[in-house]
């Protein structure tokens, strides 16, 4: 009897997780006010000094969106007007999307990445050269430079940043990629 109860509870927990992982964007509730903060490395380099040092790129449009700067290896989560965007560094993969506007097409809570690494909070938004492109974080917390000989599309971030992305970018959310 205890085994059946445990199995039923596990099944309900799994289904609840699956349902929360696929909530449409218009039903999602913001998880709080994002904020901008420079990493210790950026502070040491002086990159957080001066107005606009970590500002959202001007060419990224308007409205609620995720902005991914290819050259800057950085992402911004831009919320409602008046909210400070959250920004963080990312590690691009070997296959990059061309600049443009996309929508989140699918999400996965936890999978194995195309590089064999266990990843979580996968937010996919396009395909390039038959490679799925999306944001994710490695379960072990690492952000290694990808092997240039392998075609991969995962834009990796720290686990805390992956949590923020997961909360912010539900299916249908706007993704803007800038050079």
LINGI-V572585 format. One record per pair of residues at least 12 apart in sequence whose C-alpha atoms are under 10 Angstrom apart, sorted by the first residue. I is the first residue (numbers start at 1). GAP is how many residues later the second one is. Records with the same first field share a line. If there is no record, write none. Layout:
# LINGI-V572585
I: GAP, GAP
This chain:
# LINGI-V572585
17: 92
18: 89, 90, 91
20: 89, 150
21: 85, 86, 87, 88, 100, 101, 145, 146, 149, 150
22: 84, 85, 86, 87, 148, 149
23: 84, 147, 148, 149
24: 145, 146, 147, 148, 149
25: 79, 143, 144, 145, 146, 147, 148, 149
26: 144, 145, 146, 147
27: 143
28: 139, 140, 141, 142, 143
29: 138, 139
30: 49, 50, 137, 138, 139
31: 133, 136, 137
32: 47, 51, 132, 135, 136
33: 46, 47, 49, 50, 51, 52, 53
34: 42, 43, 44, 45, 46, 49, 50, 51, 52, 53, 130, 134
35: 41, 42, 43, 44, 48, 49, 50, 51, 52
36: 12, 18, 19, 40, 41, 47, 48, 49, 50, 51, 52
37: 17, 47, 48, 49, 50, 51
38: 15, 16, 48, 49, 50, 51
39: 48, 49, 50
42: 12, 47
54: 20, 22, 31, 32, 33, 34
55: 21, 29, 30, 31, 32
56: 12, 13, 18, 19, 20, 21, 22, 28, 29, 30, 31
57: 12, 19, 121, 122
58: 120
59: 117, 118, 119, 120
60: 39, 40, 41, 115, 116, 117, 118, 119
61: 40, 115
62: 16, 17, 18, 19, 114
63: 15, 16, 17, 18, 111
64: 13, 14, 15, 16, 17, 21, 104, 105, 109, 110, 111
65: 12, 13, 14, 15, 20, 36, 37, 38, 103, 104, 108, 109, 110, 111
66: 12, 13, 19, 20, 21, 35, 36, 37, 38, 99, 102, 103, 107, 108, 109, 110, 111
67: 20, 34, 107, 108, 109, 110, 111
68: 19, 21, 22, 24, 29, 31, 32, 67, 87, 107, 108, 109, 110, 111
69: 20, 21, 23, 30, 107, 108, 109, 110
70: 20, 21, 22, 26, 27, 28, 29, 107, 108, 109
71: 21, 107, 108
72: 17, 18, 20, 106, 107
73: 15, 16, 17, 18, 19, 82, 106
74: 13, 14, 15, 16, 17, 18, 81, 83
75: 12, 13, 14, 15, 60, 80, 82, 86, 90, 101, 102
76: 12, 13, 89, 99, 100
77: 87, 88, 91, 92, 98
78: 90
79: 89
86: 75, 78, 79
87: 74
88: 69, 70, 73, 74
89: 67, 68, 69, 72
90: 45, 46, 47, 53, 65, 66, 67, 68, 71, 72
91: 44, 46, 51, 52, 53, 54, 55, 63, 64, 65, 66, 67
92: 42, 43, 51, 52, 53, 54, 60, 61, 62, 63, 64, 65
93: 22, 40, 41, 42, 51, 52, 53, 54, 55, 57, 58, 59, 60, 61, 62, 63
94: 51, 52, 53, 54, 55, 56, 57, 58, 59, 60, 61
95: 32, 33, 34, 35, 36, 37, 38, 53, 55, 56, 57, 58, 59, 60
96: 30, 31, 32, 33, 35, 36, 37, 38, 55, 56, 57, 58, 59, 81
97: 28, 29, 30, 31, 32, 34, 35, 36, 37, 56, 80, 81, 82
98: 28, 30, 79, 80, 81
99: 77, 78, 79, 80
100: 75, 76, 77, 78, 79
101: 24, 73, 74, 75, 76, 77
102: 22, 23, 24, 70, 71, 72, 73, 74, 75
103: 21, 22, 23, 66, 67, 68, 69, 70, 71, 72, 73
104: 19, 20, 21, 22, 30, 65, 66, 67, 68, 69, 70, 71
105: 18, 19, 20, 21, 29, 65, 66, 67, 68
106: 16, 17, 18, 19, 20, 28, 64, 65, 66
107: 13, 14, 15, 16, 17, 18, 27, 28, 29, 59, 62, 63, 64
108: 12, 13, 14, 15, 16, 28, 58
109: 12, 13, 14, 27, 57
110: 12, 26, 27, 28, 29
111: 25, 27, 28
112: 26, 27
113: 23, 24, 25, 39, 40, 41
114: 17, 18, 36, 37, 38, 39, 40
115: 31, 32, 35, 36, 37, 38, 39
117: 20, 21, 22, 23, 25
118: 18, 19, 20, 21, 22
119: 16, 17, 18, 19, 20, 21, 22, 35, 37, 40, 43
120: 15, 16, 17, 18, 19, 20, 39, 42, 43, 46
121: 13, 14, 15, 16, 17, 18, 38, 40, 41, 42, 43, 44, 45, 46
122: 12, 13, 14, 15, 16, 32, 33, 34, 40, 41, 43, 44
123: 12, 13, 14, 31, 32, 39, 42, 43, 46, 47, 48, 50
124: 12, 29, 30, 31, 45, 46, 47, 51
125: 46, 47, 48, 49, 50
126: 27, 49
127: 26
128: 24, 25
129: 22, 24
130: 21, 22, 23
131: 20, 21, 22, 23
132: 19, 20, 21, 22
133: 19, 20, 21, 22
134: 18, 19, 20, 21, 22
135: 18, 19, 20, 21, 22, 27, 30, 31, 34
136: 17, 18, 19, 20, 21, 22, 23, 25, 26, 27, 29, 30
137: 17, 18, 19, 20, 21, 22, 23, 24, 25, 26, 28
138: 16, 18, 19, 20, 21, 24
139: 19, 20
140: 18, 19
141: 15, 16, 17, 18, 19, 21
142: 14, 15, 16, 17
143: 12, 13, 14, 15, 16
144: 12, 13
